[in-house]
Amino acid sequence: MSLYVLGKVISDSDILVRIAACVGGTGGSFRASVDDDDREVLDDLLPGIGKTFSVADAEGGIDATRLWSEVTMSAVRWSRGQQESVCDQINPPDDYLEAIAHTSLARLARCLTSLHGYESFGLAFVDGGISTVLKASPREVYRTMAWEWRLPWDMSSNRLYVWSPE
């Protein structure tokens, strides 16, 4: 399998243009669509009239496995020399966030969580179907997803992260 990035935004504005710009800034590929099954799941978990999209790691691609692998490699480099207790924390230390900040997935997530002009936003990283939903502030969503990137993509929580602008 592979890792897929799916999203939905509840908005009546031109937000997809701004989302596409966030994706473009990472070298990834943006599509203003998802397949019918994914759309149905996103509609169930994030009700409301909205726009769906997907992100791939390359033009013409369908998955984002390379984006996750890149950030995981940075996380592994950071973890070398860290005490086990630091790596077992619930929240990521600031130096960890700094260590992964240059990666494409971290830049994308920071860009998306800093957007305004929408009612709510959902972003899922899945290898299969969505298993859990986390609703939190944009800051907390970013920190939680960033800490999860330490794991290989096939060990992800298959979570839909949902937030509203602050």
N, C-alpha and C positions, 0 to 999 in steps of 0.2 A: 504494500500500500504506500501511500504518500501522504504528505501533510497538505491540507487545503485551508485557505483563508477565505472565509465568507463573511459578508456583512450586510446590515440593513440599517438604514437611517430613516427616522420619521421626520420629514421636513417637506415644506412646500417651496423651498428655495432652490437655487442652482448648486446645491451642496455637492452633487456628484462631480462637478468641475473641480471643486476644491479638494475632494477626495482623490480624484485622478492626479492632481498636482502633487499631493502627498506621496502617492505611489510612484509617480515619475521621478521624484527626488531620490528614490532608493534604487533605481535601475530595474524595478519590478514592472509588471504589466497589469493594467487595470481593465476589467470588463464590467460594464454596467448591466450585468445579468448574472443569474445563477440558474441551475437547472430547476425544473418544476418541483422535484422532491425537496430540494434544499429551500426553495422559496416557501413551500408549505410549512416546513419546520420553523423557519425564521418567522413567518407570519404567526404561527402558534405561540412561539416563545416571546416575540416582541410585537404585540398586537398594534394595529394602526396602519393607516395608509402610508406606505413608505417606498423607498427605492432600495433595491438589492444590488449587490456588487460582489465581485470576487477579485482576488489578487493572486497573481502567479509570479514566479521568480524570474521569468524571461518572456519576452515577446513571443506570442504564439503558444506559450506553455499553459498548463492547467493547474499545476500544483506549485506550492511554495516551500518545498522541502529544503532547497538550498538556502533560503532566507533564514529558516530556523537553524539549520546546521551551522551557518556562519556565526550567529549569536551564541550558540552553544559552545563553539570552539573558543570564543572570547571568554565565556563564563568559565570554562575549564581552565584556561590560562590564568584567570583571576584566582580560581580556587586553589591553585598550587601554592603552598606555603600558608594557606589560611588554616586556622585551628578548626577542628571539626565542629566545635560549638558554634562558630560563626556561620558555617555552611548549613547548620541545622536550624538557624533562626527562622521565624515565621516571616519576617520582613527583611528585604534586602538592605544591606548596608550601603551607604552613599558611595563608597569607593567601588562597590560592585556596579552600581548604576553608571558611574563614570567609565568603568572598564568596558562596558558594552555599548556605550552611547554612540560610538562610531559605526555600529553595524546597521545594515539596511533595515532589519526588522525593528530595532529600537528606534531608529529615526522615523519610520513609518508610524509606529504606535504613538510616539510623542507628538507627531504632527496631527494624527487623528484625534487624540484626546485633548488637543488644544484648540480644535475648531469650535466655532460658534455658529448660531443660526439654524439650529435644529431642536426638536423636542426631545428625542432620545436616539441613542446610537448603540448598535450591537456589532461586535466583532468576534468571530469564532475561529479558533485554530483547531482543526479536527483531522483525525486519522480514523475515518469512519463517520459515525454520527455524533451529534451533540449529546453529551452525557450530563453536564451540569451547567447551571447559570449562576453568574456572580453579578449582582447589581450593586454598584458602588460609585463613589465620586470618580471623576476622570483621573485624579492623582492616584487614588487607591487602586483603580483598575490597572493603570500603567505599572505601578510597583508590583502588583500581584502577577501580572502576565510576565513581567521582566524576570521575576524570581523563578517562575516556572521554566523559563528558557534554559535553565541549567541542565534540564533533563533532555535526553534524546527525544526527538519529535514523536517517535512511536510510543513514548511513555507519557505523553501529554494528557491532561485531564479532559480533553475534548470539550472544553468549556466555551460557552458563549458569554462574553464580557459585555455588560450593558451599563451605560452611563448616560447622564444628562449634563448639559453644560452648567458650570458653576456660576 
